[in-house]
């Protein structure tokens, strides 16, 4: 590593990674805090498990519809403006959840929240690709995506505490939680507006030689890999590799949303109070955060991607399926920690491999398409888990369904990554680029 590379990357990582990670922590918390609200809100609003699952999942329908257009607008108006806009509007919608009066208003505000947040995650992944060379990308994306488990590590105890404040200002506990947890996104929108720059050329905080090194390095990487998919949304929508990887991501994200939306209810059944439920619910996400950061760094250090993707995904399946076969709370919690460690370790490696299938002209739309199709699991899985819970009286059948979709994801990724030859598999998806029809 040259001195200029070290100096440049240190400035970029210190300026952007902590800020964007905190933003994603807040985004994810605003997305999944309904899992804690359900502990008292379902009773107040007369929601069944399936109605709650439907409301939780409706977020992802509007998220899906608006995500690709949102990312295309990000390219047009600039990341600084668009990411700040996303954060401000999702903060307003999240806070508005405190005002819902029944199932239908709850459904409506979840649809609005999904539309407001659409484009944030793929927009940031695309944005990082404009600033971070490939050699650093897995660890950076891993650190950024660690916001998902970190949001639950931090948010679970906080949400558990806020849920104990019933009657504060005359509000129900879940209303207090939604209002207070919406404030950080509104404040961070202003910070994003002031700190982000749309391209390295606008980075006045980089020296001239640092800016030149970064632009040259990124341009050389773009020129060195031909796109697997020709430019155009129609090509993206019909390309088999893109569709298969989106289906695989559907199976992977189901673990995340199954845990995020229903873990508080599963843990609360261990005969814990609200604050204890918040503390215990954080433990699987502690395991996930550790795995996401350390596993991504190990993948970068070794240069290996395929095993680093498939091994933790297998652990996720074993852990979640196993948790439905044991009766004791301690054993169930350990296996849920194993599952969380596995899926959160696999996700950043997935996002390191997949975007390299796309050329610069389709990167933003391609990343958004894979992410939005995959995130439809956030609608299907919670609704299915809720329906199964209403019929069987237990969450086990729903968790087994999520585990089976994880098996499908494993098989797809085993096939797709198997097309990489041994030399290219260490760091890039070369044969997919060359051999994809």
N, C-alpha and C positions, 0 to 999 in steps of 0.2 A: 504494500500500500504506500503510495507516494504521500508526501507531506500535504500537498494541495488537496488530494482526495480526502485525507483524514480531516483536514481543517474544514472543507466544504460540507462534508456529511455531518460533522459534529454540529455545525450551525443549523443545517436543515432539520436534523432530528430533534434538536433541542427546541427549535421554534415551533414546529408543526405537530410532532407526534404527541406530546403531552396534551396540547390543546384539543386536537381532534379526538383523542381517546376520551378525554373528559366529556366532550360533546356527545360521543356515542354512548357513554355511560348514562347520561341524562336521557338521551333518546330512547335507549332500550328500557330504562326504568319507566318512562312514561308509556311505553308500549305494553309492558307486562305487569304493571302494578295492579291491574284488575284482578290478578291472582290472589292478592291479599285482600282487596276490596270485597271479593266474593265471600269471605268469611262472615260478613254481616250484611253486605249489600244484597246478596241473593235473597235473604229473608225479607229485607225491607222492601224490595221491589217485586217480590213474588216470582223470582226466577228459578226454574228447574235447572238441573245440571246441563241438559241439552240446550236450553235457552241461553244459559251463560256461555257455553261453548260456541254457540252460534254468534253471540255478540262479540266474544273475544276474537273469533275468526273473521268477522266481517271487515275488520281492519285490513286484512290481507287482500280482500277482493279489490278495494279501491286502491290499495298500495300497488297491486298488480296492474291495474288499468292505467295508472298515471306514472308508473316508474320510468318506462322508456321515454315517454315525452318529456318528463322532468329532466332526465339526464341529457337529452338533446338540447333542451333549453339552457342547461348549465353550460354546455359548450358555446352557446350563442351569446349569453349575457355575462358569462364569467362566473367562476366558482365562488368568489368572495361574495358577490351579491346574492347568488342563488342559494348557497348553503345557509347564509344568514336569514334569508327569507323562509327557508324550510324550518329552521329552528324556531323562529318567532311564531309562525302559524301553528306549528305543532304544540307549542307551549299554550297558546290560546285554546286550542281544541282539547288538550289534556285537562286544563283547568275547568273547561266547560262540562266535563264529565260529572263534576260535583253537582250540577244543576239538573241532572236527569231525574224524571219522575216515574218512569216505568219502563217496561221492556222496549217499547218502540223508540222512545227518545234515547235510550241507551244504545240501541242498534244504530240510530242516526249519528250519534256523536262518534261512535267507533268508525263508521264509514268516513266521516270528515277527518278524523285523526289519521287514517291510512292515506287519504289523499294529500294531507298536509305534509306527512313525513316521506312520501314517495320520492325516491331519488337520492336520499341522504347517503345511505351506505354505498351503493355503486358509484355515486358521485365522488365520494371521498376516495374509494379505491382507484377510480380513474384519475382523480386529482393527484394522488400519490404517485401514479405511474408517470406523471409529468415532472416529478421532482426527484424520485428515488430510483437509482440504477438497479438492475435486476439482482445483483449480488447482495443487495441489502433488503430486497423486497419482502421475503418471507418473514424475517424478524420484525420488520416494520408493520406489515399487515397483521402478524400475530399479536404484536403489542396493541395495535389499534383494535383488533377484534376481541382482545381480552376484555374490552369494555363490556361485552355481553355477560360473562360470568361475574366480572367486577360489579356491574350494576346490581346483580342479585346479592353479591357478598355484602355490598354497602347498603343496598336498598332493602334487603330482607329485614335486618334489625331495625332500620329507620321506619320502614312501613309497619312493622310489628308494633313499634312504639306509638306511631301516629294513630294506628288503629285502636290504641287504648285510650285515646283522647275523646271518647264519646261525650257529647254535650258541650264541647268547647265552642264558644260563640253561638250556641244553640244549634250546632250542626251535628250530624251523625259522624261517626268515626271515619267512614270511608270518604265522606265529603271533605273532611279536614285533610286527609291524606292527598286527595287529588289536587286540592288548591295549593297546598304547600309544595308538593313535588313538581308543580308546573312552573314555579318561579325561576329555577336555575336555567331552563332553556331560554327564557325571555332575556335574562341577563347575558348569557353566553352568545346570543345572536349579535349583540353589540360588539362583543370581543372579537368574534369571527370577522365582522365587517371591518374592523380596524387592523387586524393582524394578517389575514390571508392576502396573498398576491396571486394573480391568475397564471403567471408563468415565471420561470427563472429570469427572464429579461427584465421583469419589473422589480426584482429583488434588490432594492437599494442597500440592504444589509449584507449582501455578498460583495466581496472585492471583485475587481474586473477579471483577474485570473481565475478566481473561483467560479464565477459565472460562465466564463469561457470553457473551463473544464467540464462543468455540468452539462452545458448545452451540447458540447462535442460528444460527450459520452452517451447521452441519451439519443442523440441523432444517429450515432453509429449503431446502437442497439436496435433502433427501429429499422435501419437499412439492412441489418444483417439477417433479419428473419422475414421471409415472405408470409403474407397472411394465409391462413388455412381457408378462410371464407371470403369470397369476393364482397366488395362493398355493396350495400343495399339491404334493407330490412327483409325483403322477400327471401334473399339468400340465407339470412340468419334464421328465419322462421322455418325454413325447410331443410337446413343442414343437419344431417343425422348426428354428428358429433355434438353439436350444440344442444340438440334436443335430448340426447342421451345424458349429457352432463347436467342439464337442467333437471332431468328426472332423478339423477343421482343426488343432486343437491336437495331436491324435494324430500328424499329419504333421510338425508343428514339433518336438515333443519327441523324435521319432525321431533327429534330427540330434544332439541332446545326448547321448542314451544310446548311440548308435552310436560317437560319439567317446569318451565317458567309459569305456565298457567295453572297447573294442578298440584305442584309440589306443596304449596302451603296447605291445601286441603288434605293431602296425603299425610303430611307431618302432623297437622292438627289432630288427626285421628289417633295419634300416639298418646292422647290424653294430656296435651300440653296447653298452656294458656297462650294468649296472643303474642306476648313478648317472647316466650320460649319458642313458639312456632317460628317467629322471625329469626331467632338466633340459629336454630337447628336447620332451617331451610337454607341458610347461607352455606352450609358445609359442602354440599355437592358442587356448588359454584366456586368455592375456594379451590377444590381439586381441579375444576375446569380451567380456572385462571392460571394456575401453576402449569398445567399441561400446555395450554395455548402458548404461553410465552417461552417456556423452556424447549418444547418440542420444535417450534418454528426455528429457534436459534440453532438447535442441533441439526435440523435439516439443512440450514444454510451452511453450517460449519462442515458437514460431511459432503454437501452437494448432492445428496440423495433425496429423491422425491417420492418414488412409488411406494416403498415400504413405509415411509413416514406418513403416507396417506392411508394405506390399507390396514396397517396394524392397529392404530388407535380406533379406527372405525369398527374393526372386529371386537375390540374391547367394549365399545359402546353398546353393541348388540348383546353381547354376553351379559354385561352388567344390567341392562334394562330388563331383558327377558328373565334373568335370574332373580331380580328383585320381586317378581310376581310369584315366585315359587317358594319363597321363605315367609315364615309367619312372624318372627321376632322383629321388633322395630330396629334393633341394632344391626342385624344382618341386612335388612332391607335398606337401611341408610348407607351401609358400606357399599353395597352393590350399586346403588344410585350414584354414589361418589365415583365408582369405577366407570359407570356409563358416562357421567359428565366429563371426567378426565378424558375419556376416549374421543367423544364427539368434538369437544372444544379443541383438542390437539389436532384433529384431522382438518378442521375448517380452514385455518390459515394456509396449510399446504395446498389444499384444494384451490384456493384463490391465487396461489403462486403459480400453479400449473395452468389453470384454465384460461386466464387472460392472454397467455402467450399464443393461444391458437388464433388470435385476432390481429389484424393489421391495425395501424394507427387510425385509419379512416373509420373503422367500425368498432374500435375498442370501447368507447363510452356506451354505445347502444348494445353491443354484445354482452358486456358485463352486466348491464341493467337487465337484459333479457334473461340471462341465466339466473340472476338473482331473483327477478320478479316471478318467473315460472316456478323456481324452487321454493320460494316463500309462500306459494299457494298452499303448502302443507300447513301454514299457520291458520288457514281457514278449514281445511279438510280435517286435520287431526284433532283440534280441540272440539269441533262439532261431533266427530265420530266418538271421541272419548266420552263426551257428555252423554250422547245417546246410549252408549254401552253401559255407562254408569247408571242411567235411569232404568235400564232393563235388568241389569244384573245386581245392582247395589254395590258394586266394587269398581275400582279403577283398573284392576288387573287386565281385563280383556282389552281395554284401550291401549295400555302400555305394551301388551303383546302385539297389537296391530302396528304400533310405531316401530317395534323391534323388527317385525317382518319386513317393513319398508326399508329398514336399515340393511337387511340382508340383500334386498334388491339393489340398493345403492352400492353395496360392496361388490356385487357381481358385475354391475355396469362398469365401475371404475377399474376392477380387475381386468376387464376386457379392453377398455379404452387405453389404460396405461400400459397394457401388455403389447400394444402396437409400437411402443417406443423401443428402439434397440438399446443394447447395453451401454453403448458409448453416450448416447444422447440422454438416456434416462436420468443421468446424474443431475442435470440442471435445466433441461429444456425439452420441449415436446417436438423435436425435430422431425421424426418419421411421421407423426400425425400431420405435420405441415406438408410433408412431401407426398404422403400416400393417401391422404383424405380425398375421397372422390368429389 
